[in-house]
Amino acid sequence: MNVLIPTQLQSYTKGQSRVSAEGGTLAEVLACLDADYPGIRFRVIDEQDRIREHIRIFVSGETAAKIDMPLTDADEIQIVGALSGG
């Protein structure tokens, strides 16, 4: 399935904004991404396997609350990083 990568994480994907990954759950897709692009999962998921506070993940337009969310091959995942400033 397609995974859209935000600009701030594209250094892990060699500049690609769209990559492919496989898995039956969001956790499996993130593990697949990390196998192909080491370190990316840690930027998205914390040590307690929760989505980091400054990250939002959308699965086919719906907000993912947990990484055990089941997926289908037709889903598209979008990772979004929060913007901050002062």
Stockholm file with secondary structure:
# STOCKHOLM 1.0

chainA/1-86         MNVLIPTQLQSYTKGQSRVSAEGGTLAEVLACLDADYPGIRFRVIDEQDRIREHIRIFVSGETAAKIDMPLTDADEIQIVGALSGG
#=GR chainA/1-86 SS CEEECCGGGTTTTTTCSEEECCCSBHHHHHHHHHHHSTTHHHHHBCTTSCBCTTEEEEETTEECCSTTCBCCTTCCEEEEECCCCC
#=GC SS_cons        CEEECCGGGTTTTTTCSEEECCCSBHHHHHHHHHHHSTTHHHHHBCTTSCBCTTEEEEETTEECCSTTCBCCTTCCEEEEECCCCC
//
